[in-house]
């Protein structure tokens, strides 16, 4: 592996078209009055900022951490219709979810999502019979207009050919259906880029320390740049609180007497090395309502998830021993022991689902989006699911149009007039992009490896060619970051200059897959920090 110490000028020069500096962005935010200030850079805030900018509003987006730095990069990585919702008779909801899933995977972001076949094993004594699950997956595929094939039932022997680690003892049949999968952090970053290309001004690692008020109305926020301690403020005609698990914290800044509006459910996951190839995912019923997933993802295996009420500080969220034991125990219903060795675990992560306040089991609660208006006029949005993030953005914009006094209507294009399926940046056929990356290498010089080409194509789409140009211009940037991962050093420079990366975790956890693979060594972290410090 090439060491950065041997190339002291590596990454010194910014990539053409680099982002403005943080100081320039802070100045831009401080001296303008925005139509809409979105606080919270998870996918709900990002989607709202993207749609608001498309309507012609002047939009700012800030987050105390990184974009998608909390729950939005701690999901199960699925774009799905929600098979379990059929249990509650929510047929319309499943159909709507399928519409959004298909739009994302085929027209909005085909370069960032990929189809995934799911096997639902039916065991003797399990919570559901083969006939019921067979009918369920048929109905599920029908609600998707059979775009992923017809849900059906296959034999255990056929299923085990695709999933060698499938446990076949007492296995009666396997139901089959289709959904889609993504890298949630990469999808979120592309959506941030789309918002910026539509005119939004964004800044991560900018913490809200207080709200601005004018005659009792919230008219902006005071902020602190966590990277250097700089303090500044943003003025806005309307402020949207999209802080996810912290939504009530911000509501109390607006009104100290504000009652709690949400409750939280913890969803933990484990990432493991695979002991054999997986050509399908497993969705194993645990009880009448819950399913545990085993998903081939990023050449690894993703297991989860838990669903437990969480009452602690969201900042203290972590995967504990109880979570790990539960995930492995539930996975053992359908997966052989050799695949579930703790020695294979490379990473564990957890996110917090934001649910409407009220009693009841969190696993049965609806994943609905709630929009409320506070005493100072600040809007708060919480809840929902990744699959419908575009729909949530449109829902919030419709709410803005209906506010008393209609404060923004004269300045915004009706959301109904916007393109329904505007693609995310980099849209391209990933197979074609990977092919081009492989055949268009430097002359003379080593060709890009096939796994790196595939990785770039399915995480950046056509923007992969910008990364390839960096690697072609500086051979040191064409080197792998770690021998066991497909990423190359050019991605770090690209993340720094084009994707708002400020910390090693920004790069290693969310802009690449080094952390989830268990490969973010101290040496690699130090080299990434060295590259980030060279930002011009």
C-alpha positions as CSV (number, residue, x, y, z in Angstrom):
1,X,0.0,0.0,0.0
2,X,1.4,3.4,-0.9
3,X,2.0,5.5,2.2
4,X,0.9,9.1,2.3
5,X,4.2,10.1,3.9
6,X,5.9,9.1,0.6
7,X,3.8,11.6,-1.3
8,X,3.7,14.8,0.7
9,X,1.8,16.8,-1.9
10,X,-0.9,14.1,-2.2
11,X,-4.4,15.7,-2.4
12,X,-3.0,19.3,-1.8
13,X,-4.7,20.8,-4.9
14,X,-8.5,21.0,-4.8
15,X,-10.5,19.2,-7.3
16,X,-11.9,21.4,-10.1
17,X,-15.3,22.8,-9.0
18,X,-14.7,22.2,-5.3
19,X,-17.1,23.3,-2.7
20,X,-16.8,26.8,-1.1
21,X,-14.9,26.9,2.2
22,X,-16.7,26.7,5.5
23,X,-15.9,30.3,6.2
24,X,-17.4,31.3,2.9
25,X,-20.5,29.2,3.6
26,X,-20.9,30.7,7.1
27,X,-20.7,34.2,5.7
28,X,-23.3,33.4,3.0
29,X,-25.6,32.0,5.6
30,X,-25.1,34.9,8.0
31,X,-25.7,37.8,5.6
32,X,-28.9,36.6,3.8
33,X,-32.5,36.1,5.0
34,X,-33.7,32.7,3.9
35,X,-37.3,31.7,3.1
36,X,-36.7,28.4,4.9
37,X,-34.1,27.3,7.3
38,X,-34.1,23.5,7.8
39,X,-32.4,22.3,11.0
40,X,-31.5,18.7,10.7
41,X,-29.5,17.0,7.9
42,X,-31.1,13.5,8.1
43,X,-33.0,12.3,5.1
44,X,-36.2,14.1,6.1
45,X,-34.5,17.5,6.3
46,X,-32.5,16.8,3.2
47,X,-35.6,15.8,1.2
48,X,-37.5,18.9,2.4
49,X,-34.5,21.2,1.5
50,X,-34.3,19.6,-2.0
51,X,-38.0,20.0,-2.7
52,X,-38.1,23.5,-1.2
53,X,-35.2,24.6,-3.4
54,X,-36.9,23.2,-6.5
55,X,-39.9,25.4,-5.8
56,X,-37.7,28.5,-5.9
57,X,-37.5,29.2,-2.2
58,X,-34.2,30.4,-0.7
59,X,-33.2,27.5,1.5
60,X,-30.6,26.8,4.1
61,X,-29.9,23.4,5.7
62,X,-27.7,22.9,8.8
63,X,-26.9,19.9,11.0
64,X,-25.0,19.6,14.3
65,X,-23.2,16.6,13.0
66,X,-22.6,15.1,9.6
67,X,-25.3,14.7,6.9
68,X,-27.1,11.4,7.6
69,X,-24.8,11.1,10.6
70,X,-27.3,9.5,12.9
71,X,-30.3,7.4,12.2
72,X,-30.4,8.1,8.4
73,X,-27.1,6.1,8.0
74,X,-28.2,3.4,10.5
75,X,-31.2,1.9,8.7
76,X,-31.6,-1.7,7.4
77,X,-30.5,-0.3,4.0
78,X,-33.8,-1.3,2.4
79,X,-36.2,0.3,-0.1
80,X,-39.3,-1.7,0.4
81,X,-43.0,-1.8,0.3
82,X,-43.4,-3.1,3.9
83,X,-44.5,-6.7,3.7
84,X,-45.5,-6.8,7.4
85,X,-48.0,-3.9,6.8
86,X,-50.2,-6.3,5.0
87,X,-50.9,-8.0,8.4
88,X,-52.7,-4.8,9.5
89,X,-54.6,-4.4,6.3
90,X,-52.6,-1.3,5.2
91,X,-53.0,-2.2,1.6
92,X,-52.9,1.4,0.3
93,X,-49.8,2.2,2.3
94,X,-48.0,-0.8,0.8
95,X,-49.0,0.3,-2.7
96,X,-47.8,3.8,-2.0
97,X,-44.5,2.5,-0.7
98,X,-44.0,0.3,-3.7
99,X,-44.6,3.3,-6.0
100,X,-41.9,5.2,-4.3
101,X,-39.5,2.2,-4.2
102,X,-39.9,1.6,-7.9
103,X,-39.5,5.3,-8.7
104,X,-36.2,5.4,-6.7
105,X,-34.8,2.2,-8.0
106,X,-35.7,2.7,-11.7
107,X,-35.9,6.4,-12.4
108,X,-34.5,8.6,-9.6
109,X,-31.5,6.6,-8.4
110,X,-30.9,3.3,-10.3
111,X,-27.2,3.9,-9.8
112,X,-27.6,3.8,-6.0
113,X,-30.1,1.0,-5.5
114,X,-30.2,-2.6,-6.6
115,X,-32.9,-5.3,-6.7
116,X,-32.8,-8.0,-4.0
117,X,-34.6,-11.3,-3.9
118,X,-36.0,-12.2,-0.5
119,X,-36.6,-15.7,0.9
120,X,-39.2,-16.1,3.7
121,X,-38.6,-19.5,5.3
122,X,-41.5,-21.4,6.7
123,X,-40.6,-23.6,9.6
124,X,-42.6,-26.3,11.4
125,X,-44.2,-24.6,14.4
126,X,-43.5,-21.1,13.1
127,X,-45.8,-18.2,13.4
128,X,-47.1,-18.4,9.8
129,X,-48.0,-21.3,7.5
130,X,-46.8,-21.8,3.9
131,X,-50.2,-21.1,2.4
132,X,-50.6,-17.8,4.3
133,X,-47.1,-16.6,3.4
134,X,-47.5,-17.7,-0.2
135,X,-50.7,-15.7,-0.5
136,X,-49.0,-12.8,1.3
137,X,-46.0,-12.6,-1.1
138,X,-48.4,-12.9,-4.1
139,X,-50.5,-10.0,-2.9
140,X,-47.3,-8.0,-2.1
141,X,-46.0,-8.5,-5.6
142,X,-49.4,-7.7,-7.1
143,X,-49.4,-4.3,-5.2
144,X,-46.1,-3.7,-7.0
145,X,-47.8,-4.5,-10.4
146,X,-45.6,-7.6,-10.5
147,X,-42.6,-5.4,-11.4
148,X,-40.4,-7.8,-9.4
149,X,-42.0,-11.0,-10.6
150,X,-44.8,-12.9,-9.0
151,X,-44.5,-13.8,-5.4
152,X,-44.4,-17.6,-5.0
153,X,-43.2,-20.5,-2.9
154,X,-40.1,-22.7,-3.6
155,X,-38.6,-25.8,-2.1
156,X,-36.0,-25.7,0.7
157,X,-33.5,-27.4,-1.6
158,X,-33.7,-24.6,-4.2
159,X,-33.5,-21.9,-1.6
160,X,-30.3,-23.4,-0.1
161,X,-28.6,-23.3,-3.5
162,X,-28.8,-19.5,-3.3
163,X,-28.3,-19.3,0.5
164,X,-25.9,-22.1,1.5
165,X,-26.0,-21.1,5.2
166,X,-29.8,-21.5,5.3
167,X,-30.9,-23.8,8.2
168,X,-33.0,-26.6,6.6
169,X,-34.0,-28.6,9.7
170,X,-37.8,-28.5,10.0
171,X,-38.0,-26.2,7.0
172,X,-41.2,-26.8,5.1
173,X,-41.2,-24.2,2.3
174,X,-39.8,-20.8,1.3
175,X,-41.8,-17.9,0.1
176,X,-40.2,-15.6,-2.4
177,X,-40.6,-11.8,-3.1
178,X,-38.6,-8.9,-4.3
179,X,-37.6,-5.5,-2.9
180,X,-34.6,-3.2,-3.3
181,X,-31.4,-2.3,-1.3
182,X,-29.1,0.7,-1.0
183,X,-26.3,2.3,0.9
184,X,-28.3,4.8,2.9
185,X,-25.4,7.2,3.6
186,X,-24.5,7.4,-0.1
187,X,-28.2,7.9,-1.1
188,X,-28.4,10.8,1.5
189,X,-25.2,12.5,0.2
190,X,-26.5,12.4,-3.3
191,X,-29.8,14.0,-2.1
192,X,-27.7,16.7,-0.4
193,X,-25.9,17.3,-3.6
194,X,-29.3,17.5,-5.5
195,X,-30.5,20.1,-3.0
196,X,-27.4,22.2,-3.5
197,X,-27.7,21.9,-7.3
198,X,-31.2,23.2,-6.9
199,X,-29.9,26.2,-5.0
200,X,-29.9,25.3,-1.3
201,X,-27.0,26.4,1.0
202,X,-25.8,23.6,3.3
203,X,-23.5,23.3,6.3
204,X,-22.8,20.2,8.4
205,X,-21.1,20.2,11.9
206,X,-23.0,23.4,12.7
207,X,-24.8,23.2,16.0
208,X,-27.9,25.2,16.9
209,X,-27.2,26.9,20.2
210,X,-30.4,29.0,20.3
211,X,-33.4,30.2,18.2
212,X,-34.0,33.8,17.0
213,X,-37.3,35.4,17.7
214,X,-39.1,38.4,16.3
215,X,-42.2,39.5,18.1
216,X,-42.6,36.0,19.5
217,X,-42.1,34.2,16.2
218,X,-39.1,32.0,15.4
219,X,-37.1,33.8,12.7
220,X,-33.8,31.9,12.6
221,X,-31.2,30.3,14.7
222,X,-27.8,30.9,16.4
223,X,-25.2,28.4,15.5
224,X,-21.7,27.3,16.4
225,X,-19.3,25.7,13.9
226,X,-18.1,22.6,15.7
227,X,-14.9,22.4,13.5
228,X,-13.4,25.7,14.8
229,X,-15.8,27.2,17.3
230,X,-17.0,30.0,15.1
231,X,-20.4,31.5,16.0
232,X,-22.8,32.9,13.5
233,X,-26.6,33.2,12.9
234,X,-29.1,32.5,10.2
235,X,-32.3,34.5,9.6
236,X,-35.3,32.9,8.0
237,X,-38.9,33.6,7.4
238,X,-39.7,30.0,8.4
239,X,-37.8,27.4,10.4
240,X,-38.3,23.7,10.0
241,X,-37.2,21.4,12.9
242,X,-36.2,18.1,11.2
243,X,-33.8,16.9,13.9
244,X,-35.2,13.4,14.3
245,X,-34.7,12.0,17.8
246,X,-33.8,15.5,19.0
247,X,-37.1,17.1,17.7
248,X,-38.5,17.7,21.1
249,X,-35.2,19.2,22.3
250,X,-35.5,21.9,19.7
251,X,-39.2,22.3,20.4
252,X,-38.3,23.2,24.0
253,X,-36.0,25.9,22.7
254,X,-39.1,27.4,21.0
255,X,-41.3,26.8,24.0
256,X,-39.9,25.5,27.3
257,X,-43.4,24.2,28.2
258,X,-43.8,22.1,25.0
259,X,-45.0,18.6,25.8
260,X,-43.3,15.6,24.4
261,X,-44.5,14.8,20.9
262,X,-42.6,11.6,20.0
263,X,-41.2,8.4,21.4
264,X,-38.2,6.5,20.2
265,X,-37.5,2.9,19.2
266,X,-34.0,1.5,19.0
267,X,-33.1,-0.6,16.0
268,X,-29.7,-2.3,16.3
269,X,-27.8,-4.1,13.5
270,X,-24.7,-6.3,13.1
271,X,-22.4,-6.5,10.1
272,X,-20.5,-9.8,9.6
273,X,-18.0,-11.3,7.1
274,X,-19.7,-13.9,5.0
275,X,-18.7,-17.5,5.0
276,X,-20.2,-18.3,1.6
277,X,-21.9,-16.4,-1.2
278,X,-25.4,-15.2,-0.7
279,X,-27.6,-14.7,-3.8
280,X,-30.7,-13.8,-1.8
281,X,-31.7,-12.3,1.5
282,X,-33.6,-13.9,4.3
283,X,-36.6,-12.4,6.0
284,X,-37.5,-14.7,8.9
285,X,-40.7,-14.3,10.9
286,X,-40.0,-14.1,14.6
287,X,-43.6,-13.7,15.8
288,X,-46.8,-12.4,14.4
289,X,-45.5,-8.9,13.8
290,X,-41.7,-9.0,13.7
291,X,-39.3,-10.2,11.0
292,X,-35.5,-10.5,11.3
293,X,-33.4,-9.8,8.2
294,X,-30.2,-11.3,7.0
295,X,-29.1,-9.2,4.0
296,X,-26.1,-9.6,1.7
297,X,-24.8,-6.0,1.6
298,X,-21.5,-4.4,0.6
299,X,-20.0,-8.0,0.3
300,X,-20.9,-8.5,3.9
301,X,-23.9,-9.8,5.8
302,X,-26.2,-7.4,7.6
303,X,-28.3,-8.8,10.5
304,X,-31.1,-7.1,12.3
305,X,-33.1,-5.4,13.6
306,X,-34.2,-4.9,17.2
307,X,-37.3,-2.9,18.1
308,X,-37.2,-1.7,21.7
309,X,-38.4,1.5,23.3
310,X,-35.6,3.9,24.0
311,X,-35.8,6.6,26.7
312,X,-32.1,7.7,27.0
313,X,-30.2,10.6,25.4
314,X,-30.1,10.0,21.6
315,X,-26.4,11.0,21.7
316,X,-25.6,8.0,24.0
317,X,-27.1,5.4,21.6
318,X,-25.0,2.3,21.3
319,X,-25.3,-1.4,20.6
320,X,-25.0,-3.3,23.8
321,X,-24.5,-7.0,24.6
322,X,-28.3,-7.6,24.9
323,X,-28.8,-6.2,21.4
324,X,-26.0,-8.4,20.0
325,X,-27.3,-11.6,21.7
326,X,-30.8,-10.9,20.5
327,X,-29.8,-10.3,16.9
328,X,-27.7,-13.5,16.8
329,X,-30.2,-15.6,18.6
330,X,-33.0,-14.5,16.2
331,X,-30.8,-15.0,13.2
332,X,-30.1,-18.6,14.3
333,X,-33.8,-19.4,13.6
334,X,-32.8,-19.7,9.9
335,X,-29.0,-19.4,9.7
336,X,-26.4,-22.0,10.5
337,X,-24.1,-21.5,13.5
338,X,-20.9,-21.2,11.5
339,X,-22.1,-17.9,9.9
340,X,-23.1,-16.5,13.3
341,X,-19.7,-16.7,15.0
342,X,-19.0,-13.5,16.9
343,X,-15.5,-13.6,15.4
344,X,-17.1,-12.7,12.1
345,X,-18.7,-9.4,13.4
346,X,-16.9,-6.4,11.9
347,X,-19.3,-3.6,13.0
348,X,-22.4,-2.9,15.0
349,X,-24.7,0.1,14.7
350,X,-28.1,1.4,15.9
351,X,-30.6,4.0,14.9
352,X,-33.6,5.5,16.5
353,X,-37.0,5.3,14.9
354,X,-39.1,8.4,15.6
355,X,-42.7,7.3,16.4
356,X,-45.8,9.4,17.2
357,X,-46.2,9.8,21.0
358,X,-48.6,7.4,22.8
359,X,-48.8,4.0,24.4
360,X,-48.4,0.6,22.8
361,X,-45.8,-1.8,21.5
362,X,-43.2,0.0,19.3
363,X,-43.1,-2.9,16.9
364,X,-46.8,-2.4,16.1
365,X,-46.6,1.4,15.8
366,X,-47.1,3.0,12.4
367,X,-44.1,4.6,10.7
368,X,-46.1,7.7,9.9
369,X,-44.8,11.3,9.4
370,X,-46.1,13.9,11.8
371,X,-45.9,17.7,11.1
372,X,-46.7,20.1,13.9
373,X,-46.5,23.9,14.4
374,X,-45.2,25.3,17.6
375,X,-46.2,28.4,19.5
376,X,-43.5,30.4,17.8
377,X,-44.5,29.3,14.3
378,X,-41.6,26.7,14.0
379,X,-42.7,23.6,12.1
380,X,-41.5,20.2,13.3
381,X,-41.4,17.1,11.2
382,X,-40.7,13.6,12.5
383,X,-41.2,10.0,11.6
384,X,-41.6,8.2,8.3
385,X,-39.3,5.7,6.6
386,X,-36.4,5.8,4.1
387,X,-38.4,4.4,1.2
388,X,-40.8,7.4,1.1
389,X,-38.3,10.2,1.7
390,X,-39.3,12.0,-1.5
391,X,-43.0,11.7,-0.6
392,X,-42.3,13.2,2.8
393,X,-40.5,16.1,1.3
394,X,-43.6,16.8,-0.9
395,X,-45.9,16.4,2.2
396,X,-43.9,19.0,4.1
397,X,-44.0,21.4,1.2
398,X,-47.8,21.0,0.9
399,X,-48.0,21.9,4.6
400,X,-45.9,25.0,4.0
401,X,-48.4,26.1,1.4
402,X,-51.3,25.7,3.8
403,X,-49.9,27.7,6.7
404,X,-52.1,30.5,8.1
405,X,-51.3,33.7,6.2
406,X,-49.7,31.6,3.4
407,X,-46.3,33.3,4.1
408,X,-44.3,31.5,1.4
409,X,-46.9,30.8,-1.3
410,X,-46.2,33.8,-3.4
411,X,-42.5,32.9,-3.6
412,X,-42.8,29.2,-4.4
413,X,-43.7,27.1,-7.4
414,X,-46.6,24.8,-6.5
415,X,-45.2,21.4,-5.5
416,X,-47.6,19.8,-7.9
417,X,-45.9,21.5,-10.8
418,X,-42.5,19.9,-10.0
419,X,-41.2,16.9,-11.8
420,X,-42.3,13.8,-9.9
421,X,-39.3,11.7,-10.6
422,X,-36.3,14.1,-10.8
423,X,-33.2,12.0,-10.8
424,X,-30.4,12.2,-8.2
425,X,-26.9,13.3,-9.4
426,X,-24.8,10.7,-11.2
427,X,-27.8,8.8,-12.6
428,X,-26.5,6.2,-15.0
429,X,-26.5,2.5,-15.7
430,X,-24.0,1.3,-13.2
431,X,-23.0,-1.7,-15.3
432,X,-22.1,0.6,-18.2
433,X,-20.2,2.9,-15.9
434,X,-18.2,0.0,-14.4
435,X,-17.3,-1.2,-18.0
436,X,-16.1,2.3,-19.0
437,X,-14.0,2.5,-15.8
438,X,-12.3,-0.8,-16.6
439,X,-11.5,0.0,-20.3
440,X,-10.7,3.7,-20.1
441,X,-7.7,3.4,-17.7
442,X,-4.5,5.5,-18.2
443,X,-2.0,4.6,-20.9
444,X,0.5,3.5,-19.8
445,X,-0.5,2.5,-16.3
446,X,-2.4,-0.2,-14.3
447,X,-6.0,-0.7,-15.0
448,X,-8.6,-0.2,-12.3
449,X,-9.6,-3.5,-10.6
450,X,-13.0,-4.9,-11.3
451,X,-14.2,-4.7,-7.7
452,X,-13.2,-1.0,-7.4
453,X,-15.0,-0.2,-10.7
454,X,-18.2,-1.9,-9.6
455,X,-18.0,-0.2,-6.2
456,X,-17.5,3.3,-7.7
457,X,-20.3,2.7,-10.3
458,X,-22.8,1.7,-7.7
459,X,-22.0,4.4,-5.2
460,X,-21.4,7.4,-7.4
461,X,-22.9,6.6,-10.8
462,X,-21.5,8.7,-13.6
463,X,-19.7,10.9,-11.0
464,X,-17.3,7.9,-10.8
465,X,-15.4,9.4,-13.8
466,X,-14.4,12.4,-11.7
467,X,-12.8,10.0,-9.2
468,X,-11.2,8.1,-12.0
469,X,-9.6,11.3,-13.3
470,X,-8.2,12.1,-9.9
471,X,-6.6,8.6,-9.8
472,X,-5.3,8.9,-13.4
473,X,-3.7,12.2,-12.7
474,X,-2.0,11.0,-9.4
475,X,-1.2,7.3,-9.3
476,X,-0.9,7.4,-5.5
477,X,-4.6,8.2,-5.4
478,X,-5.4,5.1,-7.4
479,X,-4.0,2.9,-4.6
480,X,-6.5,1.0,-2.4
481,X,-7.1,2.4,1.1
482,X,-6.9,-1.1,2.5
483,X,-6.1,-4.3,0.6
484,X,-9.4,-5.9,1.6
485,X,-11.7,-3.1,0.5
486,X,-12.5,-1.8,-3.0
487,X,-12.1,1.9,-2.1
488,X,-9.2,4.0,-3.4
489,X,-7.5,7.1,-1.9
490,X,-9.1,9.3,-4.7
491,X,-12.4,8.9,-2.9
492,X,-11.0,10.6,0.2
493,X,-9.9,13.6,-1.8
494,X,-13.3,13.6,-3.6
495,X,-15.2,13.4,-0.3
496,X,-13.2,16.3,1.1
497,X,-13.6,18.6,-1.9
498,X,-17.1,17.6,-3.1
499,X,-19.0,15.8,-0.3
500,X,-18.6,18.0,2.8
501,X,-16.3,15.5,4.6
502,X,-14.7,17.2,7.6
503,X,-13.7,14.3,9.9
504,X,-12.3,10.9,9.5
505,X,-15.6,9.4,10.6
506,X,-17.3,11.3,7.8
507,X,-15.1,9.6,5.3
508,X,-14.6,6.1,6.8
509,X,-18.2,5.5,8.1
510,X,-20.4,7.4,5.6
511,X,-18.6,8.2,2.4
512,X,-16.8,4.9,2.2
513,X,-17.4,1.4,3.7
514,X,-14.1,1.0,5.6
515,X,-15.6,1.3,9.1
516,X,-18.4,-1.2,8.5
517,X,-15.9,-3.7,7.1
518,X,-13.8,-3.3,10.3
519,X,-10.9,-1.9,8.3
520,X,-10.7,1.7,9.7
521,X,-7.3,1.1,11.4
522,X,-5.5,3.8,13.3
523,X,-3.0,4.2,10.5
524,X,-5.7,4.7,7.9
525,X,-7.6,7.1,10.1
526,X,-4.4,9.2,10.6
527,X,-3.8,9.3,6.8
528,X,-7.4,10.3,6.2
529,X,-7.1,13.1,8.7
530,X,-3.9,14.2,7.1
531,X,-5.6,14.4,3.7
532,X,-8.6,16.3,5.2
533,X,-6.2,18.8,6.8
534,X,-4.9,19.7,3.3
535,X,-8.2,21.2,2.2
536,X,-7.4,24.4,0.3
